[in-house]
Amino acid sequence: MKKYLFIGVVLFLFLFNVHVQAQSLPMYSQYMANMVNINPAVVGQHADPNFTFLWREQWVGLQGSPSTKSFTFEQSANEGKMGLGVQLFEDKYVNYIKRSGVNLFYSIKVPVSENGSLRMGLKAGLYNDTKNLANAVSFQSGDMAIANNLNNIVPLAGAGAFYEDKKFYLGVSVPDLITFSNTQSYRSDQSLYQVNDVHFFVQSGYHFTVNDGLVIKPSMLLKSVKGAPMEIDINTNVWLENKIGFGMSYRTSEAVLAMVETKFLTSLRMGYAYDMPFKRPNSHEIYLRYAWKRK
């Protein structure tokens, strides 16, 4: 039944994508490998403490292309009933915009069936929003929008819910709940501020076990925000002997992606994604995750 539910969700979102909206937060191709970036409810999902490093270079070769780095530590607590995590991140855009900050995560796990559980999570943090506007190019003299540099501390808060069992998962999340106007405005000191609108995410996936050495993992991610076209990532990953995985993705109206992942021993896992946008230069993304095995 869950298999058909997953397929139905994907088809519904794909067919009706003209009625929804899309995201402008940092983009992740391998979101399924470190979903805490988009849903705080999954923190502590793994039994052992985990360290994850992610580095994404988007539209390589384009001047001022986005760059994202994050380092996340998470672990379960209270016999798996809670999850805790902390994340350091840095985002850069168009040569003069930089955001560096920290996020704290907390989740609780509630059994809802013999094999299924519901996780609910919260995120709280802040980042230093730096805009070195002296490096920006003005098309008219006396443009007040780039008259002063900007250096502000911006609060962050997010929430999410995540259902999972042995083969199926479905999550919804709002990574950033604290918002200001998304239009450029001037304060009394003539400096400029701008903070994003609320972003909505829906993620779902299913594990098809073909045999002991072959598992197929389709998944999808919906990204929605007011004022932009919706995006849906539709993915399929194939795992061989639970040691190496290959995947392909289609991002609606945006790009096709190729992915490869591998596991070393039982503690180390790494992945690489290569994005091939239809209208922009290619993108690269790598992640490395280490599980600290407890006795």
ROTI-303391 format. One line per field, with one value per residue (C-alpha): residue number from 1; x, z negated, y; residue in three letters. Coordinates in steps of 0.05 Angstrom, whole numbers, padded with zeros to 5 digits, always signed. Each point is the difference from the previous one (the first is absolute). Last residue first. Layout:
<recs>
num	[NUM,...]
x	[X,...]
z	[Z,...]
y	[Y,...]
residu	[ALA,...]
</recs>
This chain:
<recs>
num	[295,294,293,292,291,290,289,288,287,286,285,284,283,282,281,280,279,278,277,276,275,274,273,272,271,270,269,268,267,266,265,264,263,262,261,260,259,258,257,256,255,254,253,252,251,250,249,248,247,246,245,244,243,242,241,240,239,238,237,236,235,234,233,232,231,230,229,228,227,226,225,224,223,222,221,220,219,218,217,216,215,214,213,212,211,210,209,208,207,206,205,204,203,202,201,200,199,198,197,196,195,194,193,192,191,190,189,188,187,186,185,184,183,182,181,180,179,178,177,176,175,174,173,172,171,170,169,168,167,166,165,164,163,162,161,160,159,158,157,156,155,154,153,152,151,150,149,148,147,146,145,144,143,142,141,140,139,138,137,136,135,134,133,132,131,130,129,128,127,126,125,124,123,122,121,120,119,118,117,116,115,114,113,112,111,110,109,108,107,106,105,104,103,102,101,100,99,98,97,96,95,94,93,92,91,90,89,88,87,86,85,84,83,82,81,80,79,78,77,76,75,74,73,72,71,70,69,68,67,66,65,64,63,62,61,60,59,58,57,56,55,54,53,52,51,50,49,48,47,46,45,44,43,42,41,40,39,38,37,36,35,34,33,32,31,30,29,28,27,26,25,24,23,22,21,20,19,18,17,16,15,14,13,12,11,10,9,8,7,6,5,4,3,2,1]
x	[+00602,-00011,+00016,+00016,-00033,+00038,-00034,+00033,-00038,+00017,-00036,+00018,-00039,-00002,-00007,-00070,-00058,-00019,+00036,+00047,+00011,+00055,-00009,+00053,-00008,+00038,-00013,+00046,-00017,-00019,+00061,+00003,-00068,-00011,-00042,-00008,-00046,-00021,-00046,-00048,-00016,-00050,-00070,-00016,+00062,+00011,+00044,+00046,+00034,+00054,+00015,+00058,+00006,-00069,+00014,-00019,-00043,-00042,-00022,-00060,-00017,-00056,+00019,-00061,+00005,-00057,+00006,+00015,-00043,-00017,+00044,-00003,+00050,-00025,+00049,-00008,+00027,+00012,+00045,+00015,+00035,+00042,+00045,-00048,-00055,-00047,-00010,-00040,+00013,-00049,+00008,-00034,+00018,-00044,+00033,-00030,+00039,-00022,+00024,+00073,+00033,+00022,+00034,+00031,+00035,-00027,+00010,-00075,-00013,-00007,-00040,+00011,-00059,-00004,-00030,+00022,-00002,+00010,-00027,+00060,+00007,-00075,-00007,-00042,+00023,-00020,+00039,-00008,+00039,+00013,-00045,+00003,-00043,+00034,-00024,+00035,+00016,+00045,+00031,+00055,+00022,+00039,+00063,+00016,+00059,-00017,+00045,-00027,-00019,-00020,-00075,+00007,+00019,+00036,+00023,-00037,+00016,+00036,+00047,+00008,+00068,-00015,-00062,+00038,-00063,+00008,-00057,+00027,-00044,-00046,-00028,-00061,-00027,-00058,-00020,-00058,+00012,-00056,+00014,-00017,+00013,-00055,-00037,+00002,+00066,+00018,+00070,+00021,+00045,+00049,+00046,+00048,+00023,+00063,+00018,+00038,-00035,+00041,-00022,+00054,+00024,-00069,-00019,+00035,-00029,+00035,-00025,+00011,-00049,-00021,-00042,-00043,-00051,-00049,-00034,+00061,+00016,-00003,+00046,+00015,+00059,+00016,+00061,-00005,+00053,-00025,+00027,-00038,+00025,-00043,+00029,+00029,+00028,-00025,+00055,-00033,-00075,-00005,+00057,-00026,+00038,-00030,+00033,-00037,+00018,-00046,-00012,-00027,-00073,-00016,-00063,+00029,-00021,-00056,-00050,+00044,-00021,+00038,+00073,-00017,-00011,+00073,+00003,-00069,+00020,+00051,-00015,-00004,-00019,+00013,-00065,-00038,-00058,-00059,-00078,-00064,-00056,+00042,+00026,-00066,+00021,+00067,-00028,-00056,+00046,+00051,-00053,-00034,+00065,+00013,-00071,+00006,+00062,-00032,-00057]
z	[-00432,+00038,+00074,+00018,+00068,+00050,+00057,+00060,+00051,+00069,+00047,+00069,+00047,+00076,+00035,+00013,+00048,-00002,-00065,-00004,-00074,-00021,-00068,-00042,-00061,-00061,-00056,-00057,-00060,+00022,+00044,+00055,+00030,+00069,+00035,+00073,+00028,+00068,+00007,+00052,-00002,-00007,+00029,-00053,-00034,+00028,-00039,+00013,-00049,-00011,-00066,-00028,-00062,-00018,+00046,+00059,-00013,+00054,-00011,+00035,-00007,+00017,-00023,+00002,+00010,-00004,+00037,-00043,-00035,-00064,-00018,+00015,+00004,+00012,-00009,+00029,-00013,+00035,-00037,+00037,-00039,+00030,-00035,-00045,+00052,+00032,-00063,+00020,-00049,+00002,-00004,-00019,-00011,-00005,-00010,-00013,+00001,-00038,+00033,+00001,-00037,+00029,-00034,+00026,-00037,+00003,-00076,-00006,+00032,+00074,+00031,+00052,+00008,-00034,-00061,-00064,-00017,-00058,+00018,+00038,+00013,+00009,+00003,+00025,-00001,+00029,-00007,+00023,-00005,-00073,-00028,+00002,-00014,-00003,-00028,+00006,-00033,+00012,-00034,+00020,-00028,+00043,-00025,+00046,+00039,+00060,+00043,+00018,+00063,+00038,-00002,-00004,+00074,+00005,+00071,+00043,+00025,-00063,-00003,-00068,-00034,-00047,-00019,-00046,-00025,-00064,-00034,-00064,-00014,-00055,-00028,-00020,+00031,-00024,+00011,+00001,+00015,+00014,-00005,+00039,-00010,-00049,+00008,-00024,-00040,-00021,+00012,-00026,+00036,-00016,+00046,-00012,+00060,+00008,+00047,+00058,+00056,+00054,+00055,+00040,+00054,+00028,-00055,-00058,-00052,-00064,-00049,-00070,-00024,-00068,-00016,-00049,+00009,-00049,-00011,+00022,-00068,-00033,+00052,+00074,+00031,+00048,+00022,+00063,+00041,+00057,+00063,+00055,+00062,+00047,+00066,-00001,+00070,+00035,+00006,-00046,-00001,-00073,-00043,-00057,-00061,-00053,-00063,-00044,-00069,-00029,-00070,+00004,+00002,+00061,+00001,-00051,+00041,+00048,-00027,+00019,+00074,+00058,-00022,-00047,+00063,+00005,+00051,+00029,+00014,+00050,+00052,-00051,+00016,-00046,-00013,+00060,+00001,+00045,+00009,+00011,+00052,+00062,-00035,+00006,+00041,-00036,-00069,+00011,+00034,-00056,-00055,+00036,+00008,-00075,-00018,+00047,-00037,-00067,+00017]
y	[-00010,+00065,+00006,+00072,+00006,+00042,+00036,+00033,+00041,+00026,+00047,+00026,+00046,+00008,+00067,+00029,-00009,-00074,-00015,-00061,-00015,-00048,-00032,-00034,-00044,-00025,-00049,-00020,-00043,-00070,-00017,+00053,+00016,+00028,+00051,+00022,+00053,+00027,+00060,+00028,+00074,+00058,-00006,-00053,-00028,-00070,-00047,-00060,-00046,-00051,-00034,-00040,-00043,-00026,-00060,+00045,+00062,+00033,+00071,+00032,+00074,+00049,+00070,+00046,+00075,+00051,+00065,+00061,+00053,-00036,-00058,-00075,-00056,-00072,-00057,-00069,-00070,-00066,-00050,-00065,-00055,-00056,-00050,-00038,+00003,+00051,+00041,+00062,+00057,+00058,+00075,+00066,+00072,+00062,+00068,+00069,+00065,+00063,+00064,+00020,+00058,+00067,+00058,+00064,+00056,+00071,+00011,+00011,-00067,-00012,-00056,-00055,-00045,-00069,+00032,-00034,-00074,-00047,-00068,-00026,-00075,-00012,-00076,-00058,-00073,-00067,-00064,-00072,-00065,-00018,+00054,+00075,+00062,+00068,+00066,+00067,+00067,+00060,+00059,+00049,+00067,+00051,+00035,+00059,+00027,+00043,+00044,+00069,+00038,-00063,+00008,+00075,+00005,+00067,-00012,-00050,-00069,-00019,-00060,-00033,-00005,+00059,-00039,-00046,-00034,-00040,-00038,-00032,-00060,-00024,-00064,-00039,-00064,-00042,-00073,-00049,-00073,-00050,-00074,-00063,-00074,-00021,+00066,+00072,+00000,+00072,+00028,+00069,+00050,+00055,+00039,+00059,+00042,+00042,+00056,+00030,+00038,+00035,+00047,+00038,-00049,-00016,-00049,-00034,-00048,-00024,-00051,-00028,-00052,-00028,-00061,-00036,-00056,-00030,-00067,-00040,-00028,+00069,+00031,-00005,+00037,+00056,+00039,+00042,+00037,+00044,+00032,+00037,+00037,+00042,+00026,+00070,-00005,-00063,-00052,-00051,+00007,-00024,-00021,-00044,-00025,-00045,-00027,-00049,-00026,-00053,-00027,-00071,-00023,+00042,+00043,+00048,+00060,-00020,+00051,+00059,-00007,+00033,-00004,-00057,-00041,-00020,-00057,+00013,+00073,-00023,+00054,+00057,+00071,+00059,+00039,+00028,-00050,-00011,+00013,-00041,+00001,-00016,-00063,-00036,-00060,-00009,+00009,-00050,-00051,+00001,-00005,-00058,-00039,+00008,-00021,-00060,-00025,+00015,-00048]
residu	[LYS,ARG,LYS,TRP,ALA,TYR,ARG,LEU,TYR,ILE,GLU,HIS,SER,ASN,PRO,ARG,LYS,PHE,PRO,MET,ASP,TYR,ALA,TYR,GLY,MET,ARG,LEU,SER,THR,LEU,PHE,LYS,THR,GLU,VAL,MET,ALA,LEU,VAL,ALA,GLU,SER,THR,ARG,TYR,SER,MET,GLY,PHE,GLY,ILE,LYS,ASN,GLU,LEU,TRP,VAL,ASN,THR,ASN,ILE,ASP,ILE,GLU,MET,PRO,ALA,GLY,LYS,VAL,SER,LYS,LEU,LEU,MET,SER,PRO,LYS,ILE,VAL,LEU,GLY,ASP,ASN,VAL,THR,PHE,HIS,TYR,GLY,SER,GLN,VAL,PHE,PHE,HIS,VAL,ASP,ASN,VAL,GLN,TYR,LEU,SER,GLN,ASP,SER,ARG,TYR,SER,GLN,THR,ASN,SER,PHE,THR,ILE,LEU,ASP,PRO,VAL,SER,VAL,GLY,LEU,TYR,PHE,LYS,LYS,ASP,GLU,TYR,PHE,ALA,GLY,ALA,GLY,ALA,LEU,PRO,VAL,ILE,ASN,ASN,LEU,ASN,ASN,ALA,ILE,ALA,MET,ASP,GLY,SER,GLN,PHE,SER,VAL,ALA,ASN,ALA,LEU,ASN,LYS,THR,ASP,ASN,TYR,LEU,GLY,ALA,LYS,LEU,GLY,MET,ARG,LEU,SER,GLY,ASN,GLU,SER,VAL,PRO,VAL,LYS,ILE,SER,TYR,PHE,LEU,ASN,VAL,GLY,SER,ARG,LYS,ILE,TYR,ASN,VAL,TYR,LYS,ASP,GLU,PHE,LEU,GLN,VAL,GLY,LEU,GLY,MET,LYS,GLY,GLU,ASN,ALA,SER,GLN,GLU,PHE,THR,PHE,SER,LYS,THR,SER,PRO,SER,GLY,GLN,LEU,GLY,VAL,TRP,GLN,GLU,ARG,TRP,LEU,PHE,THR,PHE,ASN,PRO,ASP,ALA,HIS,GLN,GLY,VAL,VAL,ALA,PRO,ASN,ILE,ASN,VAL,MET,ASN,ALA,MET,TYR,GLN,SER,TYR,MET,PRO,LEU,SER,GLN,ALA,GLN,VAL,HIS,VAL,ASN,PHE,LEU,PHE,LEU,PHE,LEU,VAL,VAL,GLY,ILE,PHE,LEU,TYR,LYS,LYS,MET]
</recs>
